[in-house]
């Protein structure tokens, strides 16, 4: 069966009889999102079980170790903790679906409000680190692939390997020691304003955290870009473009860069957990008022609701990131979902 | 599985570094004996000298001796996690790939679910719930690390199961267990070895991050990340010997394992 007829049959199969026409891409997107929802359901189950791991009981964790049995019983009845576990799980799920991430008794604040208040700072920090890293890593990776095996490529690969082996906090410490304590150029702490997106109030304080995140990401991305560009350079259409006399500059810009960009979509989707983990570390080192630092403070104070609430949100971002990346990829390169349809 | 000529120097360098690190951490304490249990407030934060080549830290522990003890924990966790996670992940992936159908789908959705959990966040939570110990950390980090190998090996097992030697084995009446152990897993050995090498480095970084954030092994035990966590407080005081040696050890270890992993991958797995 030729590819063309195969695709026509797929189109026909994707159109439900009597229903309205559905493109294969929409079907792919719906299935991929349904899969993400299933994974999220599993995540909530794991987090729920983690919550039940709290030694003693939740009542004792909140009311204190010397709470009277009467107070514990009253607390359990008020919070549905005297119900069987499956009922409690459904209850937990119901609250999550309504955006209720539980309540921090230590901070006397709902976890959702805490995250909403600090998430702008995280978006600025991680977003800047990511954007700058992409701007640097794309041309570097392609240049390395073009000059494969030569001194330029070797030096950058070695530097990249060194950066890659540097945990974010180690790099951050070196930058503080060099630029902040040694040269006294930059402050070692981010701005402490509690206003929304308050870290922008002190741009100098933002330089070192963003620089750290950028370098960590560049090491990761340029490695990936180099191998993606190497793969693209070996393709027939690049050979054809060169053979028909297209200037090398245009070959790189029109054929290599654009096709390697496809891989970046997947890379971005996959890197959500890494971005958030290095975000946590950088926020801790530079005292950035963000969700990561709140998580650390919560952990240091055994504030379980904040810890578990943040964990669920990070998992949500991870799952959505990879699902949206898959869908965006399918949108840009229809071969992907068409291939999946045939399986 | 032979090493290509161009990969040999890198593998040799990496393996030499690893061997030196193992000697330093496991044989070092026999030759250079220090008290890493009792704090000594009379000799805190001393600079390098003849008696203490790398000085002492805020509790009066000898830093050189502490690097050995801390490295032991890091290497033990790295190697144990690589072994446990890779073998369990490989088994899981091979069974899923060979079984196919609903069981495969179920097993891989379980992998997806655990993969969505952010490892460092879960580890920090567990550290606040219980006191972390070496076996507990090995267990939990392994539980969060077997997912990568499971996915890789499932992919390979999917392609291996349609091969003739698997059909032949089945035709001779081999059980599924025997097919997995004798025919599928050996075929994925290259992938497994390469993956295990990277897993050592990843587990060491994960432990170091956890310790750097203050949720590692409780005192007097330590790891390189824990030494950094403590030394950071003295960065402004200029006690460089409490910060840089531990950070360098982490870097050298990670580079050594990545060097071996990268070169093995280019030798075994490149087309």
Interface residues (C-beta under 8 A of the other chain):
Chain A: X35 X38 X39 X40 X42 X43 X46 X47 X50 X53 X54 X55 X161 X162 X164 X165 X166 X167 X169 X170 X173 X174 X176 X177 X181 X273 X276 X277 X280 X281 X284 X295 X296 X299 X300 X302 X304 X307 X308 X310 X311 X314 X315 X318 X319
Chain B: X109 X110 X112 X113 X114 X116 X117 X118 X119 X120 X121 X122 X124 X125 X126 X127 X128 X129 X130 X201 X205 X208 X209 X212 X213 X214 X215 X225 X228 X232 X235 X236 X243 X247 X250 X251 X254 X255 X258 X259
